[in-house]
Amino acid sequence: MSPSVLLRWAVRDSAKGLTASWIGGLGYQAGLILLPWCLGRALDEGITPGDRGPLLYWAAATLIVSVALTGAEFAMRWWATLAGVRTGNRLLLRLSERVLGWDSATAHRFSAGDLVTRGTRDVEQITIWISTVPSLASGVLGFLTVLVVVATLDPMLAIVGLSTVPLLIAVNLWYPRRYEGANAALSAAHGARADAVEDLLSASTAVRGLGGEQVLIERHHEVSATVRDRTLALARIAAGWAANAPFVPWLATAIGVAFGGLAVLDGRFSVGGLVSFASWMTLLGRQVMMLTFRFGQLGDAWTAAGRIETVLSANSEMPEKSLRELAAGSLTASGVTVRLEGREPLRLPDFRVDPGEMVAVVGPVGTGKSTLLRLLARLADPATGAIRYGGTDLRDVAIADVRDTITIVGQRPLLLSGTIAENLRLGRAELTDEQLRDACRIAGILEHIESLPEGFATVVGERGSTVSGGQLQRLALARGLLRRARVLLLDDVTSAVDARTEQRILDGLQGLDVTIVFATSRTAVRDRADRVVDLGVHEGELVSHG
């Protein structure tokens, strides 16, 4: 999809604010053009020996135009900024909703750092551009008006003024393409550096003591050097564009002053008219600088829109349907195979979990325990076969409905920056403190939380960096319980807890009226399960026993 589609959406979304800003911009341009005219008339008519009336009149007119010009500029900038910020926020929401709706296969097309860059730097580029649209539109009109006004002064001065047009066109055809290419390369470099920064901040702890810190630092230095080089390349193009574009009308100003001065000496032109001409040509140079800057921002926004459109147009590989409702019943898998890159397809056994059962899924590493849970939660779809709940194929149900019915607690859960209570609620303000306590009691983490000075108000670090592995697993389990889903999928969530805590967790889980599928490598879980599904048997045949 073309970047123009997104930019047109942005303009439509902020149409009211941009219209108000554009009206202010027209007043601003009118004031800029009127000021030199007032100055010229003041020189020609206001400076008369013995008569102060005309002088005071034109001085007052100049003051009124200046005040109106100030108010118009304020209105233009205020409404444009307001429109840009609002639309930028809505664009960020669109981007976030799209990313959150992806399946894992689609999400893996983009690195985390690159997505962060698209959601911050690229959205900001479009936000800035939106706020410049009114000044760009009114500036073009003001530029053309100045050319017309100059043409009315004197034929020779009109020729000098109009001679700038083809040169300006040439300059503004030469630079934009080079600017766009350099800006795209810089955006890609920023994405790569964001990935390096993310690794440096989040992975350095994991490789500390293995000598990996230096590797991460060197990688960051390399991508930072690329960002520096591409920033300088873009700056060279921008500097040449910004310097050469206004030089054309400034050169015309010098020529015009020479011709106009000769006309004044010959009595064919007034001093006030020459001053007005010089002022208008100076204004023309200023407008060219502004328009050049605005076209540069358009280039930034065009590149950013293309990168954001890539995200918005990335379709999930899992089709979204809402044909049927999920009724309570058994969770089944039949004929399921999974495609694995570089490996033979993995065949998973057919099995059935009845309502209220707790089934343990066991098997050696690599036999597909976590993969099976991902399929049951519809985080991915099988290559063949079907996953059904209550007789309904999960592919025939809206993904949001699947999430409300089936909850998965992953093997490597994450916490967000914030308090324990915020992590447990995840924005659901309707959850009471007592519900939090009940979930944490079942997960075996309540006593620890209550022993903390701040209790549930204790702040945890990003990704749970301030809690142990076992505490992280239990908090994630409590968070999953608070979903109150009919099916709970647990991926080895007791692997980092001691045996006594594990027994307390199993006691709590067995007291729930929910269906539980528990992928595990722990003997205690196998012993407490109603049935065991072993994925490690020959050819994936089902072994099920009490």
C-alpha positions as CSV (number, residue, x, y, z in Angstrom):
1,M,0.0,0.0,0.0
2,S,1.3,3.5,-0.9
3,P,2.4,5.9,1.9
4,S,0.0,8.4,0.3
5,V,-2.9,6.4,1.6
6,L,-1.8,6.8,5.2
7,L,-1.0,10.5,4.8
8,R,-4.4,11.1,3.2
9,W,-6.0,9.4,6.2
10,A,-4.0,11.6,8.6
11,V,-5.2,14.7,6.8
12,R,-8.9,13.6,6.8
13,D,-8.6,12.6,10.5
14,S,-7.4,16.1,11.5
15,A,-9.4,18.0,8.9
16,K,-11.2,20.4,11.4
17,G,-8.1,21.4,13.2
18,L,-6.1,21.8,9.9
19,T,-8.9,23.9,8.4
20,A,-8.8,26.3,11.4
21,S,-5.0,26.4,11.2
22,W,-5.1,27.1,7.4
23,I,-7.5,30.0,7.9
24,G,-5.0,31.4,10.4
25,G,-2.2,30.7,7.9
26,L,-4.0,32.8,5.2
27,G,-4.2,35.7,7.6
28,Y,-0.5,35.2,8.4
29,Q,0.5,35.3,4.8
30,A,-1.7,38.3,4.1
31,G,0.0,40.1,7.0
32,L,3.5,39.3,5.7
33,I,2.6,40.7,2.3
34,L,0.9,43.8,3.7
35,L,3.7,44.9,5.9
36,P,6.1,45.7,3.1
37,W,3.3,47.5,1.3
38,C,2.6,49.6,4.4
39,L,6.3,50.4,4.8
40,G,6.5,51.5,1.2
41,R,3.5,53.7,1.4
42,A,4.8,55.2,4.7
43,L,8.0,56.2,2.9
44,D,6.3,57.7,-0.1
45,E,3.3,59.4,1.5
46,G,4.0,59.5,5.2
47,I,7.2,61.4,5.4
48,T,6.1,64.9,4.4
49,P,7.7,68.0,6.0
50,G,5.3,69.8,8.3
51,D,2.5,67.1,8.1
52,R,2.5,64.4,10.7
53,G,-0.9,63.1,9.9
54,P,0.0,60.7,7.0
55,L,3.0,59.4,9.0
56,L,0.8,58.6,12.0
57,Y,-1.8,57.0,9.8
58,W,0.7,54.6,8.1
59,A,2.4,53.9,11.4
60,A,-1.0,52.9,12.9
61,A,-1.8,50.8,9.9
62,T,1.6,49.0,10.2
63,L,0.9,48.4,13.9
64,I,-2.6,47.0,13.2
65,V,-1.2,44.6,10.5
66,S,1.6,43.5,12.9
67,V,-0.9,42.7,15.7
68,A,-3.2,40.8,13.3
69,L,-0.2,39.0,11.9
70,T,0.8,37.9,15.4
71,G,-2.7,36.6,16.2
72,A,-2.9,34.8,12.9
73,E,0.4,33.0,13.4
74,F,-0.6,31.9,16.9
75,A,-3.9,30.5,15.6
76,M,-2.1,28.7,12.8
77,R,0.4,27.1,15.0
78,W,-1.9,26.2,17.9
79,W,-4.6,24.5,15.8
80,A,-2.0,22.7,13.7
81,T,-0.1,21.4,16.7
82,L,-3.4,20.3,18.4
83,A,-4.5,18.4,15.2
84,G,-1.1,16.8,14.8
85,V,-0.9,15.5,18.3
86,R,-4.5,14.1,18.3
87,T,-4.0,12.3,15.0
88,G,-0.6,11.1,16.0
89,N,-2.1,9.5,19.1
90,R,-4.8,7.8,17.0
91,L,-2.2,6.5,14.6
92,L,-0.2,5.0,17.4
93,L,-3.4,3.3,18.7
94,R,-4.0,1.9,15.2
95,L,-0.5,0.6,15.1
96,S,-0.7,-0.9,18.6
97,E,-4.0,-2.6,17.9
98,R,-2.6,-4.1,14.7
99,V,0.5,-5.5,16.3
100,L,-1.5,-6.9,19.3
101,G,-3.7,-8.7,16.8
102,W,-0.9,-10.5,15.1
103,D,-0.1,-14.2,15.4
104,S,3.5,-15.2,16.3
105,A,4.5,-15.9,12.7
106,T,3.5,-12.4,11.7
107,A,5.2,-10.8,14.7
108,H,8.4,-12.5,13.9
109,R,8.7,-10.6,10.6
110,F,9.7,-7.5,12.6
111,S,12.2,-7.1,15.3
112,A,11.2,-5.6,18.6
113,G,13.5,-2.6,18.3
114,D,12.4,-1.9,14.7
115,L,8.7,-1.9,15.8
116,V,9.6,0.5,18.7
117,T,11.2,2.8,16.1
118,R,8.1,2.7,13.9
119,G,5.9,3.4,16.8
120,T,8.0,6.3,18.1
121,R,10.2,8.0,15.6
122,D,8.1,7.3,12.5
123,V,4.8,8.2,14.2
124,E,6.5,11.4,15.5
125,Q,7.6,12.3,11.9
126,I,4.0,12.0,10.7
127,T,2.7,14.0,13.7
128,I,5.2,16.8,12.9
129,W,4.2,16.8,9.2
130,I,0.5,17.0,10.0
131,S,1.1,20.2,12.0
132,T,3.0,21.7,9.0
133,V,0.3,21.0,6.4
134,P,-1.6,24.4,6.9
135,S,1.6,26.4,6.8
136,L,2.7,24.5,3.6
137,A,-0.6,25.1,1.9
138,S,-0.9,28.8,2.9
139,G,2.9,29.3,2.2
140,V,2.5,28.1,-1.4
141,L,-0.4,30.5,-1.9
142,G,1.6,33.3,-0.2
143,F,4.7,32.6,-2.5
144,L,2.5,32.8,-5.6
145,T,0.9,36.0,-4.3
146,V,4.3,37.6,-3.8
147,L,5.3,36.9,-7.4
148,V,2.1,38.5,-8.6
149,V,2.6,41.6,-6.4
150,V,6.2,42.0,-7.6
151,A,5.0,41.7,-11.2
152,T,2.7,44.7,-10.7
153,L,5.5,47.1,-9.6
154,D,7.6,47.4,-12.7
155,P,8.1,45.2,-15.8
156,M,11.8,44.8,-15.3
157,L,11.4,43.9,-11.6
158,A,8.6,41.5,-12.6
159,I,11.1,39.7,-15.0
160,V,13.7,39.5,-12.2
161,G,11.2,38.1,-9.8
162,L,9.7,35.6,-12.2
163,S,13.1,34.4,-13.3
164,T,13.5,32.7,-9.9
165,V,10.7,30.3,-10.6
166,P,12.5,27.9,-13.0
167,L,15.6,27.9,-10.9
168,L,13.6,27.1,-7.8
169,I,11.8,24.3,-9.6
170,A,15.2,22.9,-10.7
171,V,16.5,23.0,-7.1
172,N,13.4,21.4,-5.7
173,L,13.5,18.6,-8.2
174,W,17.2,17.8,-7.6
175,Y,17.1,17.3,-3.8
176,P,13.9,15.6,-2.8
177,R,14.7,12.1,-4.4
178,R,18.1,12.1,-2.8
179,Y,16.7,13.3,0.5
180,E,14.0,10.5,0.5
181,G,16.6,7.8,-0.2
182,A,18.9,9.0,2.5
183,N,16.1,9.4,5.0
184,A,14.9,5.8,4.3
185,A,18.4,4.5,5.0
186,L,18.6,6.5,8.2
187,S,15.2,5.1,9.4
188,A,16.5,1.6,8.8
189,A,19.7,2.4,10.7
190,H,17.6,3.7,13.7
191,G,15.6,0.4,13.7
192,A,18.8,-1.6,13.8
193,R,20.2,0.5,16.6
194,A,17.0,0.1,18.6
195,D,17.4,-3.7,18.3
196,A,21.0,-3.3,19.6
197,V,19.9,-1.1,22.5
198,E,17.2,-3.6,23.4
199,D,19.7,-6.4,23.5
200,L,22.2,-4.3,25.4
201,L,19.7,-3.5,28.1
202,S,17.8,-6.8,28.4
203,A,20.3,-9.5,27.3
204,S,23.4,-8.2,29.0
205,T,22.5,-9.8,32.3
206,A,22.0,-13.2,30.7
207,V,25.5,-13.2,29.1
208,R,27.3,-11.5,32.0
209,G,30.1,-13.7,33.1
210,L,30.3,-15.4,29.7
211,G,32.2,-12.6,28.0
212,G,29.2,-11.6,26.0
213,E,28.9,-8.0,27.3
214,Q,31.7,-6.9,24.9
215,V,30.0,-8.4,22.0
216,L,26.8,-6.5,22.7
217,I,28.7,-3.2,23.2
218,E,30.7,-3.6,20.0
219,R,27.5,-4.4,18.1
220,H,25.9,-1.2,19.5
221,H,29.0,0.8,18.5
222,E,28.8,-0.6,14.9
223,V,25.1,0.3,14.4
224,S,25.6,3.6,16.1
225,A,28.4,4.4,13.7
226,T,26.0,3.6,10.8
227,V,23.4,5.9,12.3
228,R,26.0,8.6,12.6
229,D,27.2,8.2,9.0
230,R,23.7,8.1,7.5
231,T,22.7,11.1,9.7
232,L,25.6,13.1,8.3
233,A,24.7,12.0,4.7
234,L,21.1,13.2,5.2
235,A,22.4,16.4,6.8
236,R,24.6,17.2,3.8
237,I,21.6,16.8,1.4
238,A,19.4,18.9,3.7
239,A,22.0,21.6,4.2
240,G,22.5,21.9,0.4
241,W,18.8,22.0,-0.2
242,A,18.2,24.6,2.5
243,A,21.1,26.8,1.4
244,N,20.6,26.7,-2.4
245,A,16.9,27.2,-2.5
246,P,16.7,30.6,-0.8
247,F,19.9,31.8,-2.5
248,V,17.9,32.1,-5.8
249,P,15.5,34.8,-4.6
250,W,18.3,36.5,-2.6
251,L,20.3,36.7,-5.8
252,A,17.3,38.1,-7.6
253,T,16.9,40.7,-4.8
254,A,20.4,42.0,-5.4
255,I,19.8,42.3,-9.1
256,G,16.4,43.9,-8.5
257,V,17.9,46.5,-6.2
258,A,20.3,47.4,-8.9
259,F,17.7,47.8,-11.6
260,G,15.2,49.4,-9.2
261,G,17.8,51.8,-8.0
262,L,18.5,53.0,-11.5
263,A,14.7,53.4,-12.0
264,V,14.6,55.6,-8.8
265,L,17.5,57.7,-10.1
266,D,15.7,58.2,-13.4
267,G,12.4,59.1,-11.6
268,R,10.6,56.1,-13.0
269,F,10.2,54.4,-9.6
270,S,9.7,55.6,-6.0
271,V,12.0,54.8,-3.0
272,G,9.0,53.3,-1.2
273,G,8.3,51.0,-4.1
274,L,12.0,49.9,-4.1
275,V,11.9,49.2,-0.4
276,S,8.7,47.2,-0.8
277,F,10.3,45.2,-3.6
278,A,13.4,44.4,-1.6
279,S,11.2,43.4,1.4
280,W,9.0,41.2,-0.8
281,M,12.0,39.5,-2.3
282,T,13.4,39.0,1.2
283,L,10.0,37.5,2.1
284,L,10.2,35.4,-1.0
285,G,13.5,34.0,0.1
286,R,12.1,33.4,3.6
287,Q,9.1,31.6,2.1
288,V,11.3,29.4,-0.1
289,M,13.3,28.4,3.0
290,M,10.1,27.6,4.8
291,L,8.7,25.6,1.9
292,T,12.0,23.8,1.5
293,F,11.9,22.8,5.1
294,R,8.2,21.8,4.8
295,F,9.0,19.6,1.7
296,G,11.8,18.0,3.7
297,Q,9.3,17.2,6.5
298,L,7.0,15.8,3.8
299,G,9.9,13.5,2.7
300,D,10.4,12.4,6.3
301,A,6.6,11.7,6.7
302,W,6.5,9.9,3.4
303,T,9.3,7.6,4.5
304,A,7.8,7.1,7.9
305,A,4.3,6.4,6.4
306,G,5.8,3.7,4.2
307,R,7.3,2.0,7.2
308,I,4.1,2.3,9.2
309,E,2.0,1.0,6.3
310,T,4.2,-2.1,6.2
311,V,3.1,-2.8,9.7
312,L,-0.6,-1.9,9.2
313,S,-0.8,-4.0,6.0
314,A,0.9,-7.1,7.6
315,N,-2.0,-9.6,7.8
316,S,-2.1,-12.3,10.4
317,E,-1.6,-15.8,9.0
318,M,-4.4,-17.0,11.2
319,P,-7.8,-16.1,9.6
320,E,-10.2,-14.1,11.8
321,K,-13.7,-15.5,11.9
322,S,-16.7,-15.1,14.2
323,L,-19.1,-17.6,12.8
324,R,-19.9,-19.5,15.9
325,E,-20.0,-19.2,19.7
326,L,-17.9,-21.3,22.0
327,A,-20.1,-23.5,24.2
328,A,-18.7,-25.4,27.2
329,G,-17.4,-28.9,26.4
330,S,-14.4,-31.0,25.8
331,L,-11.1,-29.8,24.4
332,T,-10.0,-32.1,21.6
333,A,-7.1,-32.4,19.1
334,S,-7.4,-34.6,16.0
335,G,-5.0,-35.2,13.1
336,V,-2.8,-32.3,14.2
337,T,0.5,-31.7,12.5
338,V,2.8,-28.6,12.7
339,R,5.2,-27.4,10.1
340,L,8.7,-26.6,11.5
341,E,11.3,-24.7,9.5
342,G,14.1,-27.0,8.5
343,R,12.5,-30.1,10.0
344,E,10.0,-32.7,9.2
345,P,6.4,-31.8,10.2
346,L,5.7,-32.6,13.8
347,R,2.7,-34.9,14.4
348,L,0.9,-34.6,17.7
349,P,-1.4,-37.2,19.1
350,D,-5.2,-37.1,19.1
351,F,-6.5,-36.6,22.6
352,R,-9.5,-35.3,24.5
353,V,-9.7,-33.3,27.8
354,D,-13.2,-33.4,29.4
355,P,-14.6,-30.4,31.5
356,G,-13.0,-30.2,34.9
357,E,-10.1,-32.6,34.2
358,M,-6.5,-31.9,34.8
359,V,-4.4,-33.6,32.2
360,A,-0.6,-33.6,32.4
361,V,1.3,-33.5,29.0
362,V,4.8,-35.0,29.3
363,G,7.6,-36.0,27.1
364,P,11.3,-35.3,26.4
365,V,12.5,-31.9,25.2
366,G,11.5,-31.2,21.6
367,T,8.5,-33.5,21.5
368,G,6.1,-30.6,21.2
369,K,4.6,-29.9,24.7
370,S,4.8,-26.1,24.4
371,T,3.8,-26.3,20.7
372,L,0.7,-28.3,21.7
373,L,-0.4,-25.7,24.2
374,R,0.1,-22.9,21.7
375,L,-2.2,-24.7,19.3
376,L,-4.8,-25.3,22.1
377,A,-4.7,-21.6,22.9
378,R,-4.9,-20.7,19.2
379,L,-1.7,-18.7,19.3
380,A,-1.0,-20.7,16.1
381,D,-3.0,-22.9,13.7
382,P,-2.0,-26.5,12.8
383,A,-0.9,-27.3,9.3
384,T,-3.4,-30.2,9.3
385,G,-6.1,-31.4,11.6
386,A,-8.2,-29.4,14.0
387,I,-8.4,-28.1,17.6
388,R,-12.0,-28.1,18.9
389,Y,-13.7,-26.9,22.1
390,G,-17.3,-28.0,22.7
391,G,-17.3,-29.5,19.2
392,T,-16.4,-26.1,17.6
393,D,-13.3,-25.7,15.6
394,L,-11.3,-22.8,17.1
395,R,-10.7,-21.4,13.6
396,D,-14.4,-20.7,13.3
397,V,-14.5,-18.5,16.4
398,A,-13.3,-14.9,16.9
399,I,-9.8,-14.9,18.4
400,A,-11.0,-12.6,21.2
401,D,-13.7,-15.2,22.1
402,V,-11.0,-17.9,22.2
403,R,-8.9,-15.8,24.5
404,D,-11.9,-15.3,26.9
405,T,-12.4,-19.0,27.0
406,I,-8.9,-20.4,27.0
407,T,-6.0,-18.9,28.9
408,I,-2.4,-19.8,28.6
409,V,0.4,-19.2,31.1
410,G,3.6,-19.4,29.2
411,Q,6.9,-21.1,30.2
412,R,8.8,-17.8,30.2
413,P,6.3,-15.2,31.4
414,L,6.9,-11.5,31.5
415,L,5.9,-8.7,33.9
416,L,5.4,-5.1,33.0
417,S,7.0,-2.1,34.7
418,G,4.6,-1.2,37.5
419,T,3.2,-2.6,40.8
420,I,2.3,-6.2,41.5
421,A,-1.4,-5.2,41.6
422,E,-1.1,-3.5,38.2
423,N,0.5,-6.6,36.7
424,L,-2.2,-8.8,38.0
425,R,-5.1,-6.6,36.9
426,L,-3.7,-5.6,33.5
427,G,-6.1,-2.7,33.4
428,R,-9.2,-4.5,34.7
429,A,-10.2,-2.1,37.4
430,E,-13.2,-4.3,38.3
431,L,-11.0,-6.9,39.9
432,T,-11.2,-6.4,43.7
433,D,-8.3,-6.7,46.2
434,E,-9.9,-9.9,47.6
435,Q,-9.9,-11.5,44.1
436,L,-6.2,-10.6,43.8
437,R,-5.6,-12.3,47.1
438,D,-7.5,-15.4,46.2
439,A,-5.6,-15.9,43.0
440,C,-2.3,-15.3,44.7
441,R,-3.2,-17.7,47.4
442,I,-3.9,-20.5,44.9
443,A,-0.6,-19.6,43.1
444,G,1.3,-19.9,46.3
445,I,2.6,-16.3,46.2
446,L,0.3,-14.5,48.7
447,E,2.5,-14.9,51.8
448,H,5.5,-13.5,49.9
449,I,3.6,-10.5,48.7
450,E,2.2,-9.7,52.1
451,S,5.6,-9.9,53.6
452,L,6.8,-7.1,51.4
453,P,6.7,-3.6,52.9
454,E,4.5,-2.2,50.1
455,G,2.5,-5.4,49.6
456,F,0.6,-5.4,46.3
457,A,1.8,-1.9,45.7
458,T,5.4,-3.1,45.4
459,V,7.0,-2.1,42.1
460,V,8.5,-4.8,40.0
461,G,11.2,-4.1,37.4
462,E,10.7,-4.3,33.7
463,R,10.2,-7.9,32.6
464,G,10.1,-8.9,36.2
465,S,13.8,-8.2,36.7
466,T,13.4,-7.7,40.5
467,V,11.7,-11.0,41.2
468,S,13.1,-14.6,41.2
469,G,12.1,-17.2,38.6
470,G,9.8,-19.0,40.9
471,Q,8.1,-15.8,42.0
472,L,7.7,-14.7,38.4
473,Q,6.0,-18.1,37.5
474,R,3.6,-17.8,40.5
475,L,2.7,-14.2,39.7
476,A,2.0,-15.2,36.1
477,L,-0.1,-18.1,37.3
478,A,-2.1,-15.8,39.5
479,R,-2.6,-13.4,36.6
480,G,-3.8,-16.3,34.4
481,L,-6.3,-17.4,37.2
482,L,-7.8,-13.9,37.3
483,R,-8.9,-14.3,33.7
484,R,-11.5,-16.8,35.0
485,A,-11.4,-18.7,31.7
486,R,-13.0,-22.2,31.4
487,V,-9.8,-23.7,30.2
488,L,-6.3,-23.1,31.7
489,L,-3.2,-24.1,29.8
490,L,0.0,-24.2,32.0
491,D,3.4,-24.5,30.5
492,D,5.7,-26.0,33.1
493,V,4.8,-23.2,35.6
494,T,6.2,-25.0,38.6
495,S,9.6,-25.7,37.2
496,A,11.3,-23.0,39.4
497,V,9.5,-23.6,42.7
498,D,10.3,-26.0,45.5
499,A,8.4,-29.2,46.1
500,R,6.3,-27.9,49.1
501,T,5.2,-24.8,47.2
502,E,4.4,-27.0,44.2
503,Q,2.1,-29.2,46.3
504,R,0.3,-26.1,47.6
505,I,-0.2,-24.9,44.0
506,L,-1.5,-28.3,42.9
507,D,-3.9,-28.4,45.8
508,G,-5.3,-25.0,44.8
509,L,-5.6,-25.9,41.1
510,Q,-7.5,-29.1,41.8
511,G,-10.0,-27.1,43.8
512,L,-11.0,-25.1,40.7
513,D,-13.9,-25.9,38.5
514,V,-11.8,-25.4,35.3
515,T,-10.3,-27.7,32.6
516,I,-6.5,-27.7,33.0
517,V,-3.8,-28.9,30.5
518,F,-0.5,-28.9,32.3
519,A,2.7,-29.4,30.2
520,T,5.3,-30.4,32.7
521,S,8.5,-32.2,33.4
522,R,7.8,-32.6,37.1
523,T,6.8,-35.9,38.7
524,A,4.5,-34.3,41.3
525,V,2.3,-32.9,38.5
526,R,2.1,-36.3,36.8
527,D,1.1,-37.9,40.0
528,R,-1.7,-35.4,40.8
529,A,-3.1,-35.3,37.2
530,D,-6.3,-37.1,36.3
531,R,-4.6,-38.4,33.2
532,V,-1.2,-38.2,31.5
533,V,-0.6,-37.6,27.8
534,D,2.9,-38.7,26.8
535,L,4.2,-37.1,23.6
536,G,7.4,-39.1,23.7
537,V,6.1,-42.4,22.5
538,H,6.9,-43.9,19.1
539,E,5.1,-42.1,16.2
540,G,3.2,-39.8,18.5
541,E,0.7,-42.5,19.6
542,L,-1.2,-41.6,22.7
543,V,-0.4,-43.0,26.1
544,S,-3.0,-42.0,28.7
545,H,-3.3,-43.3,32.2
546,G,-4.5,-42.3,35.6
